[in-house]
């Protein structure tokens, strides 16, 4: 089933990034990189939560959803872009929507439109 494969791809990418980021941040006692996997409703996130010195740091780095058999990238705060990683794993570009672009703009990307 395609959706199950997409879930595995997303969870693999987010888990790998979480582990890599956690190793880099291990000196900070109150700082975490968290993954959130909601397979029932198909919501997936990578978050930073904690303190850097005396400054609070909280934010969503990646947010993906699976809707109607397609991967919707709601937010991508990475430099390389998670869409490219998904394509490298074998996800067809038409099954990836850059939902952070308004619907009219999506037609000008090389990815899916709806």
N, C-alpha and C positions, 0 to 999 in steps of 0.2 A: 504494500500500500504506500502510495507516494507521500501522504501526510505523515505517516509514521517515520519514513526516511527523513523527511524535512525536520521533524522533531529531533531526531538523533543528530543530524548535522548541526542544528542550532545549539543544542545542549553541548555538543562536543566543542564547538567554537567558543561558546561562553565559558565553559569550564576551563578550557585551555588558557584563555585570557585571564580568568580569575586566578588560576594557579600562578601564572607568570607575574601578575601584578602583586599578588600576596607575597611572593618571594622578595620582590623589590621593596615592599613596605614593611617587612617583618620587624624593623627596629621600633616602629611606632606601636605602643601598647594598646592604644584605643583607636586603632584604624583598621578597617576591614574592607575587603572587596567581596561583595556578595553576589551570588547568582539567585535568581528567582525563576523557578520553572513551574508554571501552572498548565499542566498537560490537559486538564479537564476543559479549560477555556482557551487554551493555546496562547498564553501570554508568557513572554520570556524576557528577562532583564538582567543587566549587569550594572551594579551600583557601587559607588564609593560612599562609605559611611565612617565618620570618626573625627578625630582631631589631629591637626598638624600643628604642633606647638600649641599656641593659644587661639588658633583659628579653627572653627568648625568647617568641616568639608563633607558635603552630602550632595550626591548628584547621580543621575542616570547617565551612564555612558552608552549603553545600547538597550534598545527596546524593540522587540520583534513580536509580531503576532502571526498566526496562521489563520487565514480566513478563506473559505471556499476553495481550499486546496492550493492557495498561493501564500507566499511569504511576504508580509507587509512590514517593511522596515520603518517603524514609527519615529525612531531617533537613532542617529549614528554619530557619536562623538569621537570616532577614531580617525586617524589620518589615512589609513589605507582603504577603508571602507569595507564593511562586512559583506556587501553585495558581491564584491570581487572574490572574497573567500568562498561564498556560496557557489558562485559560478565555477570556481576551480574544483569544488567538490562534486560538480555534475548537475547542479540545479539550472534548468533552462532560464535564460534571461526573462522570458515572458511570464515565468512563475514568480518573479521577484518584483515587488512594487516599492518604489521609493516614496512612501506615504508622507514623508516630511516635505515633499514638493506638493504644491497645490495641484488638484486634478488636471487643470488645463496644461500645466507645464510638463506633466509626465509623458505626454505624447512626443516630446522632444528629447527624451532620454532613450537609451538603448534598452530599457527595461519595460516591464509590463505596465499597462495603463489602468486596469480595473480587475 
